[in-house]
Amino acid sequence: MADQIHRIVYLLRKFQTGTKFTTKEILDELPSEFSDVSLRTIQRDLVLLQECEPSLTFSKQGKVVTWEIPRIARRPSNLIKLSANELLSFHVLKAHLKTFHGTMIEEEVNQLTKKLEEIAPQEVYSDESLYWDQNIGHFDYTNFDPIIRKVINFTAHKTWVTVEYNPKNMGEIHKFTGLFRKLFTYTGYLYVVAYIPKHESHIALAIQNIEHITPYEEFRHKIPEFDFNDWTKNRFGVFYGEIRNVELKINREYKYYFINRRWHQTQSESVDAEGNLLLRMKIPICPDFIAWVISWGDAVTVMEPEELIEEVKENLTSTLMNYWDSTD
C-alpha cells in the first residue's frame, strides 16, 4: 500500500506540471524512481488516481492510451488548500475583470485572468449580477466623474484636502479640512471615510454630497491608525451615535431569515421558550437601524431599550398619518 501511495503522488505531481503520459511511458518512467511494476499495476494506480482526482482524463488513439490533467484543471504547485470564501473570491474577481476588456489594461487583465483560471476554473459567478441590485436600487453617478476622480486621487496619494460638503443636499454647505482614508459602498451609494482633525474622528462622506475638493498641502497633523472593521463597530450602516444595548425578538415563523446572517459585528443570538429568536446588538439608535427594524414588520419586536421602542412607535404613527391624511 505504501508503495502504491508513493507512485500515485509521484504521478499526480507529474500530471499537475502538464506532463502527458501514455501507459507505456509510465511503465518506462517508474523504474527510475520505484522498483519494477507491471502494466496491470500501473493501470490500477491510474484508476485509483482518477477516483481521487476526477480531472485526470484519458484519450485513445488506436491501442495507445494517453493520460493527462487538462490545463484548465491544474492547480498551482504552491497552492495547498483554498477555503470556500477564498475560492468564491477568486471567482468574483474573475467576473469583475471582464469589465476591463477593451480598456488600456486589457492585456494585463488577460494575464491575470489566465492565472485565476488555474486556481478557479470555469465560469460559476454571474458577471451580470455585479451591478444588479433590485432590492435597494443604486445611485447613478454618471455626472459625478470629476468628483470621483479627485476622491480616488487624493485617497491614493494621502493628500490633505479642504472639502465643501452639502449634507442631504439641503443647501447648507459645511467646509472642513480632512484626509480621505478608504472608499466603500452602502445601500447603493458610494462613500469615502475621511479623518477630520477638528473632531479627532473618522466620518463617512457621501460622494454625491461633495460640492468641491481642493488640496491643502501645507496642513500638518498626526495621522491616526484606521481600521475599517473597528470603525464600523460603532455604527449601523453609515450612522453613528451613543452605543446602546439592543434586544430584538424575532418571531419564530421568521427565524429562518435571521439565523446564520450577520447584521452587526456585536450581535449574539439565543432562543426563548416559545422558539422565538432573541437578537442582541450594541449599536447606535440611528435612522438606518430604525428603518431596518420597521422594514421587517411584525416579524421583529423591539424588547429594549425603551428609547428604541418609542422611536419605532413614532415612526409607525407618522407613516399611518400619511395614509389618514390622504383619505380626508
Contacts in CASP RR format, 6 or more apart in sequence:
PFRMAT RR
TARGET T0000
AUTHOR 0000-0000-0000
METHOD contacts of the structure
MODEL  1
MADQIHRIVYLLRKFQTGTKFTTKEILDELPSEFSDVSLRTIQRDLVLLQ
ECEPSLTFSKQGKVVTWEIPRIARRPSNLIKLSANELLSFHVLKAHLKTF
HGTMIEEEVNQLTKKLEEIAPQEVYSDESLYWDQNIGHFDYTNFDPIIRK
VINFTAHKTWVTVEYNPKNMGEIHKFTGLFRKLFTYTGYLYVVAYIPKHE
SHIALAIQNIEHITPYEEFRHKIPEFDFNDWTKNRFGVFYGEIRNVELKI
NREYKYYFINRRWHQTQSESVDAEGNLLLRMKIPICPDFIAWVISWGDAV
TVMEPEELIEEVKENLTSTLMNYWDSTD
3 34 0 8 1.000
3 35 0 8 1.000
4 45 0 8 1.000
4 48 0 8 1.000
6 34 0 8 1.000
7 30 0 8 1.000
7 34 0 8 1.000
7 37 0 8 1.000
7 45 0 8 1.000
8 45 0 8 1.000
8 48 0 8 1.000
8 49 0 8 1.000
8 52 0 8 1.000
10 30 0 8 1.000
10 33 0 8 1.000
10 34 0 8 1.000
11 21 0 8 1.000
11 26 0 8 1.000
11 45 0 8 1.000
11 46 0 8 1.000
11 49 0 8 1.000
12 49 0 8 1.000
12 52 0 8 1.000
12 53 0 8 1.000
13 77 0 8 1.000
14 21 0 8 1.000
14 29 0 8 1.000
15 21 0 8 1.000
15 53 0 8 1.000
15 56 0 8 1.000
15 67 0 8 1.000
15 68 0 8 1.000
15 69 0 8 1.000
15 74 0 8 1.000
16 69 0 8 1.000
16 74 0 8 1.000
16 75 0 8 1.000
16 77 0 8 1.000
17 74 0 8 1.000
17 77 0 8 1.000
18 68 0 8 1.000
18 69 0 8 1.000
18 71 0 8 1.000
18 74 0 8 1.000
19 68 0 8 1.000
20 66 0 8 1.000
20 67 0 8 1.000
20 68 0 8 1.000
21 29 0 8 1.000
21 66 0 8 1.000
21 67 0 8 1.000
21 68 0 8 1.000
22 64 0 8 1.000
22 65 0 8 1.000
22 66 0 8 1.000
22 67 0 8 1.000
23 39 0 8 1.000
23 42 0 8 1.000
23 43 0 8 1.000
23 46 0 8 1.000
23 65 0 8 1.000
23 67 0 8 1.000
24 64 0 8 1.000
26 42 0 8 1.000
26 46 0 8 1.000
26 67 0 8 1.000
27 37 0 8 1.000
27 39 0 8 1.000
27 42 0 8 1.000
30 37 0 8 1.000
30 42 0 8 1.000
31 37 0 8 1.000
46 56 0 8 1.000
46 58 0 8 1.000
46 67 0 8 1.000
49 56 0 8 1.000
50 56 0 8 1.000
53 69 0 8 1.000
55 69 0 8 1.000
55 70 0 8 1.000
55 73 0 8 1.000
55 74 0 8 1.000
56 67 0 8 1.000
56 68 0 8 1.000
56 69 0 8 1.000
57 67 0 8 1.000
57 68 0 8 1.000
57 69 0 8 1.000
57 70 0 8 1.000
58 65 0 8 1.000
58 66 0 8 1.000
58 67 0 8 1.000
58 68 0 8 1.000
59 65 0 8 1.000
59 66 0 8 1.000
60 66 0 8 1.000
71 118 0 8 1.000
72 117 0 8 1.000
72 118 0 8 1.000
72 121 0 8 1.000
72 122 0 8 1.000
73 121 0 8 1.000
74 118 0 8 1.000
75 118 0 8 1.000
75 119 0 8 1.000
76 118 0 8 1.000
76 119 0 8 1.000
79 119 0 8 1.000
82 90 0 8 1.000
82 119 0 8 1.000
87 119 0 8 1.000
87 120 0 8 1.000
88 125 0 8 1.000
90 116 0 8 1.000
90 119 0 8 1.000
90 120 0 8 1.000
91 120 0 8 1.000
91 124 0 8 1.000
91 125 0 8 1.000
92 125 0 8 1.000
93 116 0 8 1.000
94 113 0 8 1.000
94 116 0 8 1.000
94 117 0 8 1.000
94 120 0 8 1.000
94 123 0 8 1.000
94 125 0 8 1.000
95 125 0 8 1.000
95 126 0 8 1.000
95 127 0 8 1.000
95 130 0 8 1.000
96 127 0 8 1.000
96 130 0 8 1.000
97 109 0 8 1.000
97 112 0 8 1.000
97 113 0 8 1.000
97 116 0 8 1.000
98 127 0 8 1.000
99 127 0 8 1.000
99 130 0 8 1.000
100 106 0 8 1.000
100 109 0 8 1.000
101 109 0 8 1.000
103 109 0 8 1.000
131 138 0 8 1.000
133 188 0 8 1.000
136 187 0 8 1.000
136 188 0 8 1.000
137 188 0 8 1.000
138 188 0 8 1.000
139 188 0 8 1.000
139 189 0 8 1.000
139 190 0 8 1.000
139 208 0 8 1.000
141 148 0 8 1.000
141 190 0 8 1.000
141 207 0 8 1.000
141 208 0 8 1.000
144 207 0 8 1.000
144 208 0 8 1.000
147 207 0 8 1.000
147 210 0 8 1.000
147 213 0 8 1.000
148 190 0 8 1.000
148 207 0 8 1.000
150 213 0 8 1.000
151 180 0 8 1.000
151 183 0 8 1.000
151 192 0 8 1.000
151 207 0 8 1.000
151 210 0 8 1.000
151 213 0 8 1.000
152 183 0 8 1.000
153 159 0 8 1.000
154 161 0 8 1.000
154 180 0 8 1.000
154 213 0 8 1.000
154 215 0 8 1.000
155 180 0 8 1.000
155 181 0 8 1.000
155 182 0 8 1.000
155 183 0 8 1.000
155 192 0 8 1.000
158 179 0 8 1.000
158 223 0 8 1.000
159 179 0 8 1.000
159 180 0 8 1.000
159 215 0 8 1.000
159 216 0 8 1.000
159 217 0 8 1.000
160 177 0 8 1.000
160 178 0 8 1.000
160 179 0 8 1.000
160 215 0 8 1.000
160 216 0 8 1.000
160 217 0 8 1.000
160 219 0 8 1.000
160 221 0 8 1.000
161 177 0 8 1.000
161 178 0 8 1.000
161 179 0 8 1.000
161 180 0 8 1.000
161 213 0 8 1.000
161 214 0 8 1.000
161 215 0 8 1.000
161 216 0 8 1.000
162 175 0 8 1.000
162 176 0 8 1.000
162 177 0 8 1.000
162 178 0 8 1.000
162 213 0 8 1.000
162 214 0 8 1.000
162 215 0 8 1.000
162 216 0 8 1.000
163 175 0 8 1.000
163 176 0 8 1.000
163 177 0 8 1.000
163 178 0 8 1.000
163 194 0 8 1.000
163 205 0 8 1.000
163 210 0 8 1.000
163 212 0 8 1.000
163 213 0 8 1.000
164 173 0 8 1.000
164 174 0 8 1.000
164 175 0 8 1.000
164 210 0 8 1.000
164 211 0 8 1.000
164 212 0 8 1.000
164 213 0 8 1.000
165 173 0 8 1.000
165 174 0 8 1.000
165 175 0 8 1.000
165 176 0 8 1.000
165 205 0 8 1.000
165 209 0 8 1.000
165 210 0 8 1.000
165 211 0 8 1.000
166 172 0 8 1.000
166 173 0 8 1.000
166 174 0 8 1.000
166 209 0 8 1.000
166 210 0 8 1.000
166 211 0 8 1.000
167 174 0 8 1.000
167 209 0 8 1.000
168 209 0 8 1.000
169 208 0 8 1.000
169 209 0 8 1.000
173 211 0 8 1.000
176 196 0 8 1.000
176 198 0 8 1.000
177 196 0 8 1.000
177 197 0 8 1.000
177 198 0 8 1.000
177 216 0 8 1.000
177 219 0 8 1.000
178 194 0 8 1.000
178 195 0 8 1.000
178 196 0 8 1.000
178 197 0 8 1.000
178 216 0 8 1.000
178 219 0 8 1.000
179 194 0 8 1.000
179 195 0 8 1.000
179 221 0 8 1.000
179 223 0 8 1.000
180 192 0 8 1.000
180 193 0 8 1.000
180 194 0 8 1.000
181 192 0 8 1.000
181 193 0 8 1.000
181 194 0 8 1.000
181 195 0 8 1.000
181 202 0 8 1.000
181 226 0 8 1.000
182 192 0 8 1.000
182 193 0 8 1.000
182 226 0 8 1.000
182 228 0 8 1.000
183 190 0 8 1.000
183 191 0 8 1.000
183 192 0 8 1.000
183 193 0 8 1.000
184 190 0 8 1.000
184 191 0 8 1.000
184 192 0 8 1.000
184 193 0 8 1.000
184 228 0 8 1.000
185 191 0 8 1.000
186 237 0 8 1.000
186 238 0 8 1.000
187 237 0 8 1.000
189 206 0 8 1.000
189 207 0 8 1.000
189 208 0 8 1.000
190 206 0 8 1.000
190 207 0 8 1.000
190 208 0 8 1.000
191 204 0 8 1.000
191 205 0 8 1.000
191 206 0 8 1.000
191 207 0 8 1.000
191 238 0 8 1.000
192 204 0 8 1.000
192 205 0 8 1.000
192 207 0 8 1.000
193 202 0 8 1.000
193 203 0 8 1.000
193 204 0 8 1.000
193 205 0 8 1.000
193 226 0 8 1.000
193 228 0 8 1.000
193 231 0 8 1.000
194 202 0 8 1.000
194 203 0 8 1.000
194 204 0 8 1.000
194 205 0 8 1.000
195 201 0 8 1.000
195 202 0 8 1.000
195 223 0 8 1.000
195 224 0 8 1.000
195 226 0 8 1.000
196 202 0 8 1.000
196 203 0 8 1.000
197 221 0 8 1.000
202 226 0 8 1.000
202 231 0 8 1.000
204 235 0 8 1.000
204 238 0 8 1.000
206 238 0 8 1.000
229 265 0 8 1.000
232 265 0 8 1.000
233 265 0 8 1.000
233 266 0 8 1.000
234 240 0 8 1.000
234 241 0 8 1.000
234 243 0 8 1.000
234 284 0 8 1.000
235 241 0 8 1.000
235 283 0 8 1.000
235 284 0 8 1.000
235 286 0 8 1.000
236 264 0 8 1.000
236 283 0 8 1.000
236 284 0 8 1.000
236 286 0 8 1.000
236 288 0 8 1.000
236 289 0 8 1.000
236 292 0 8 1.000
237 286 0 8 1.000
237 288 0 8 1.000
238 288 0 8 1.000
239 284 0 8 1.000
239 286 0 8 1.000
239 287 0 8 1.000
239 288 0 8 1.000
239 289 0 8 1.000
240 284 0 8 1.000
240 286 0 8 1.000
241 284 0 8 1.000
241 285 0 8 1.000
241 286 0 8 1.000
242 284 0 8 1.000
242 285 0 8 1.000
243 282 0 8 1.000
243 283 0 8 1.000
243 284 0 8 1.000
244 282 0 8 1.000
244 283 0 8 1.000
244 284 0 8 1.000
244 285 0 8 1.000
244 305 0 8 1.000
244 307 0 8 1.000
244 308 0 8 1.000
245 280 0 8 1.000
245 282 0 8 1.000
245 304 0 8 1.000
245 305 0 8 1.000
246 280 0 8 1.000
246 281 0 8 1.000
246 282 0 8 1.000
246 283 0 8 1.000
246 285 0 8 1.000
246 289 0 8 1.000
246 302 0 8 1.000
246 304 0 8 1.000
246 305 0 8 1.000
246 308 0 8 1.000
247 278 0 8 1.000
247 279 0 8 1.000
247 280 0 8 1.000
247 302 0 8 1.000
247 303 0 8 1.000
247 304 0 8 1.000
248 278 0 8 1.000
248 279 0 8 1.000
248 280 0 8 1.000
248 281 0 8 1.000
248 293 0 8 1.000
248 300 0 8 1.000
248 301 0 8 1.000
248 302 0 8 1.000
248 303 0 8 1.000
249 272 0 8 1.000
249 276 0 8 1.000
249 277 0 8 1.000
249 278 0 8 1.000
249 279 0 8 1.000
249 300 0 8 1.000
249 301 0 8 1.000
249 302 0 8 1.000
249 303 0 8 1.000
250 258 0 8 1.000
250 276 0 8 1.000
250 277 0 8 1.000
250 278 0 8 1.000
250 279 0 8 1.000
250 299 0 8 1.000
250 300 0 8 1.000
251 276 0 8 1.000
251 298 0 8 1.000
251 299 0 8 1.000
251 300 0 8 1.000
251 301 0 8 1.000
252 274 0 8 1.000
252 275 0 8 1.000
252 276 0 8 1.000
252 277 0 8 1.000
253 299 0 8 1.000
254 296 0 8 1.000
254 299 0 8 1.000
254 300 0 8 1.000
255 275 0 8 1.000
255 276 0 8 1.000
255 277 0 8 1.000
257 299 0 8 1.000
258 269 0 8 1.000
258 277 0 8 1.000
258 279 0 8 1.000
259 269 0 8 1.000
259 277 0 8 1.000
263 279 0 8 1.000
263 281 0 8 1.000
263 292 0 8 1.000
264 281 0 8 1.000
264 283 0 8 1.000
266 281 0 8 1.000
266 282 0 8 1.000
266 283 0 8 1.000
267 279 0 8 1.000
267 280 0 8 1.000
267 281 0 8 1.000
268 279 0 8 1.000
268 280 0 8 1.000
268 281 0 8 1.000
269 277 0 8 1.000
269 278 0 8 1.000
269 279 0 8 1.000
269 280 0 8 1.000
270 277 0 8 1.000
270 278 0 8 1.000
270 280 0 8 1.000
271 277 0 8 1.000
271 278 0 8 1.000
272 278 0 8 1.000
278 303 0 8 1.000
283 289 0 8 1.000
285 305 0 8 1.000
285 307 0 8 1.000
285 308 0 8 1.000
285 311 0 8 1.000
290 308 0 8 1.000
290 311 0 8 1.000
290 312 0 8 1.000
290 315 0 8 1.000
291 315 0 8 1.000
293 300 0 8 1.000
293 302 0 8 1.000
293 308 0 8 1.000
293 312 0 8 1.000
294 312 0 8 1.000
294 315 0 8 1.000
294 316 0 8 1.000
302 308 0 8 1.000
302 309 0 8 1.000
302 312 0 8 1.000
END
